[in-house]
Amino acid sequence: MKIWEIVFYFLFKYGKICNIERTDKMILNGRKARLYNYLIEILNQHMDNYNYEFVLGESDSNKYYTNDLENIEVHVKNSNDLVSDVEVISIGYNLLKRFGLEEVEIHTNKNEEVNSLLEMLDIYYVYDSDENTLGWTYVNEDEVVGVGYKKDSEIGFKINIDLLLDILIKDIKGNALNINIDVCVIGISEEESYNALKIAQDLRMNNVNTVINEKVDSKFNILLDDENLNKGIVVIKDNYTNEEVKIDEADVIDYVLGNI
């Protein structure tokens, strides 16, 4: 699955408009902000797979990770064996793969033991230097997106989020990062608008992107009128087929969830 398809699915289901303010007063908004949220969801799941603790600030943990709007950082304070070192290197590589960087590669020094284990893990690498100390970079199409280090027994890496967002957003097709509205509830009179508010809340609580009386391209319109409401009936219009059905108001949630 391509990165834009993955992003489209996630944001189609969970996306919301948001602004994220940076400590240096720069702001991520719209497409970038929503993509950032998507990446952090992947990051947290990925690091849970390796049993790393998420921290903010200083940490007493041996294995931990952190992130802000500029960098993702992963650290191990005591890594005294080859397997642990290679695992850290692989964490960053596999994370970038999960983010959708299909061409990512590791540039490392000529450490035969490390490189032989990378080969065993089917991780693509190239020699970058002949230094004996362990160091590496994550490179995507000739652009360095992350840097790794080993100092004494501590090992870790840092991935540049700003650069990552710029790379990924170029691969996202069309309006995949725009909000996708599932349902627009339309009610004009006072009673209709009250019912619209309740129906919209119930839909939103079931993760259905819903608006009230807005001019948007939605999959469905729920059309309320006082006469039908008095009978406990609502009209749902499929905006793709232009078909309309009448259903009991109590069945709206099940109908929408079964058809979106």
N, C-alpha and C positions, 0 to 999 in steps of 0.2 A: 504494500500500500504506500502510495506517495505521501510526502509530508503534507501537501495541501489537502489531500483527502482525509488524513488523520485529523488535521486541525479543523477542517470543515465539520467533521462528525462531532468532535468535542465541543466546539463553539456553537454548533447548531443546537446541541442539547443543553449546554450549560452557560453559554456566553451572555455577558451583560456589558453594557457600556460602563466604562470606569476610567477614572484618572488616577494615576499613581504618582505621588509627589516624591521626588528624590531629595536626599539630604542637601544636595547642592542647588536646590530650587529648580532643577530641570524636571520636566514632567513627561511621563509616558501617558498617552491617551489614545482612545479609539483602537485602531488595529493593533498597534504595538503593545498597548496595555493588556489587551485580551490575549494576545499571543504570549506575553510574559506569564500571565496566570496559568495558561495551558502548560508552559514549560515547567513551572514550579510544581504543578500536579505530577508531571512525569518524574521530575527530580525526586520528590518525596517518595513516590512509589519505588523508584530505582534504588534509593539509598536504604529503604526498608528491606529490600531484598538482600542487602549486604549487612543488615543489622547495625547501621550507623545511626548515631544520635544527632538530631538537629539541635543546634544551639544558637543563641544570640549572645554575643560578647564572649568573655573568657569561659573556658570549660575545663573541668577536671577529667573529662572522658578521654579514653585512649583513642577511640575512633569516633570522629564527629564530622559534621558538615554544616555549612552556613551559607547564606546568600543574602545579597542586597540587590539593588537595581543595577549594580555594575558588574558584580562577579559572583560566581559559584566557587566555593572553596571546600576542599576535602582534605582532612588531615588525619594522620596516624602518628601518635607521639612515640610509640615504641614498636618499630618494625625492624626486627633483628634477623630476619631470614628471607631468603630469596622468594619464596612463595608469597609472603606478605607483600613484598615490594611489587611483584608482578601483578598481584591482585589489584593493588591501588592503581597501577597504570591501566589495567583493563577496565576498571570502574569508569574512568573518564572516557575511554574509547567507546565502551558500550553505551554510556549515557548519550554521547553525541550521536551515535547510531540511532538510539531511540528517539532523539530529537528530530531525526530525519536527515542528518548529514551523511549521505550515502558514499561520498568520496573521501571521508576522513581517513587519515593515516597518521601513524606515529613516527616522528623523527627522533631518533635516539642515538646515543653514542655507541661505540663498538664494544658493547658488553655482551660477550658470547653467551653467557649463562642466561641473562635476561631475555635476549633475543630468541634463544632456542625455546623458551617457555612461551613467548609471544607467538611463535610459529605453531606450537602445539595447540594454542587457543584460537588459531586461525585469525590472528590479528595482524593486519598489514603494517609493516614498518619499513623505514629506510634509514640507513646510516647517515648521521648528520655531523658527527665529529669522532675523533679518535681518543677523546678524553676517557680516563678510567672512572671518574666519578659519575654516578648515575644521574642523568638528567634527560628530559625529553620535552617535546612539544607536540600538541595536537594540531594538525595542519589539514585544512580543507581547501582544495583547489588553490594551492600555493599561498594560502592566507592562514597565519597562525591564530587559532582561536583559543588556545589554552597552553599553559606552561606548567611542567612538573619539576619537582626538586627532591633531592635526598640530602639531608644534612644530619650527620651523625646517625642517630637511630630514628629521626623524624623524617616522614615522607608525606608528600601531598601534591596537590595541583590546584590551579586556578583557571577557570574558564570565563572569558570575557562575555558577559551577557549582552552588552550593547552591540558588539560585533555579531554575536549569534543571532540576535533579532534582525539585524540588517540582512544577514545572509538568508535566513529562513523566509522573511517576508517577501523577498524577491521571487521565491518559488511558489507562493500561494496564488492560486488562480482567481481572477475576477473578484467577486465580492464574498469570498469564503469567510472572511473575518467580519463581515457585517452581521448585524442581528438578524436572525430568521424568526419571524413571528408565526407561531402556529395558529393562533386564534385571535380574531377581533370580535369582541362582544358589542353588539350595537343595540342601544336602548335610548329612546328619546324622552319619553314622559318620565315623571317622577318615579312611578312604580317600576317602570322598565329600567331606569338607571340604578335603582336600589338592587334589583335582581341582577343586573349586569355586574355590579360590584361584588355580590356574593358568588356568582358563577366564576368570575375572573379570579377571585381569591382561591376557590377550590381547585381551579385548573393550575394556578401557579404553585400551589402546595403539592401538586403532582408533577412538578417540573415541566409544565407546559408553558411556553412563552406566550403571554396573553396581554392584549391591550384592550382598552375600552374606548369606543367612539373615535378611533384614530384612522386617518387615511393611510393605510399601509397595505403592502402586498402580503396577505396572510394566506395560509392554506385553507382555513375555514373562517366563515363568518357565522356567528350565532346571532340570529335575528329575533329580537324580542318585541312583542307587541302585547298590549294589555289584554286583548281578547283571548289570545292563546295562553297567556300567563294565568288567567283566571281558570283555565282548564288544565293547568299544570303541564303545558306543552311549549316547546321551543322549536324554532326552525333552524336547521344547520345547513349552510350552503357550502359545498365543496367548490372552491374557487378555481380548481384545476379542470373539473368536469362541468361546472355550472349546475350540477344537480342539487336539489334541495330535498331534505327529508324532515319529517316532523317526528320528534321523539319526546318521551316524558322528560320533564326537567330533571328528575332524579337520575336519569340514565346518561346525562350529558358527559360526565367524566369518563365512564366506561366507553362511550361511543368515540370520544376524541382520542383516548389512549389506544383504542383498537384500530384507529385509522390514520394517525399521524406517522 
